[in-house]
Amino acid sequence: MKSDEYRKAIGAKVRIARRARGISVERFALMVGIDRNYLRDIEYGRANPTVDVMVKISNGLATPVWELMNPTKDSRS
């Protein structure tokens, strides 16, 4: 898998998990302490988040970071 495909897969998992919890981009970004535009870029695979940022996101979603970063595991299961 190419790195841009991997970023898009991770971003999609974040977006699906956030939406499943009924949290807006703006509210979630505020909850985890990152800029909302940066969160959007992560969700659409345009940004390459650091491990620290992924930990903030995973904590905010109450989902293990490894689950969000595993492109072969469906986050809806």
N, C-alpha and C positions, 0 to 999 in steps of 0.2 A: 504494500500500500504506500502510495506517495505521501509526503508530509502534508500537502494541502488537502488530500482526501482524508487523512487522519484528523486534521484540525476540524474539517467539516463534520466528520462523524462524532467527534467529541462535542462540538458545539451543538449539534442536533440533540445529543443526549441531555445536555444541560438544558436546552430550550424545552424539550419534552418533559423533563422532570419538574422544571419551574412551572410550566403551564398546568401540569397535572395537580400541582398544589394550589393553583389559582392565584399565583403571585405575579404582579406586573413587573416588567423590566425595571421600571423606576423604583418600585418598592424593594425588589430583591437587591438591586445594586446598592441601595441605601443600607439594607440589612447587613450585607457582607462587606461594605466599605470599599466598593470600587465604583468608578464612573459608569453611568448608564450607557454611554456610547461605547465604552470599552467592553461592557457586557454584551451589547448587541454585536460588536465585532467578533467576540468569542463565539457567540451562538451561531453566527453565520460563517465561521471558519476563516475570518479575515485577520484574526489576531492569534498570536502564539503566546498564550498565557504561561507565566512562570508556575512552578510547583506551588509556591506560596499562594498565588491567586487561585489555583485549582483547589487547594486545601480550604480556603475561605468559601469557595463556591460549594464544595462538598459538605462542609459543616453547615452552611445555610440550607442545604437541601436534605440534610441528615442522611446522606448517601456516601458510602465509602469512596474515596478518591479513585481507587483502582477500578471501581465499577464504572465511573464516568469516563475513565481513560481507556477502557477496554472496548475497542470498536466492534468486536464480534458479539458482545453481550448486549441484548436488547434491554434498555433502561425501563421499559414499560412492564417487564415481567416481575 
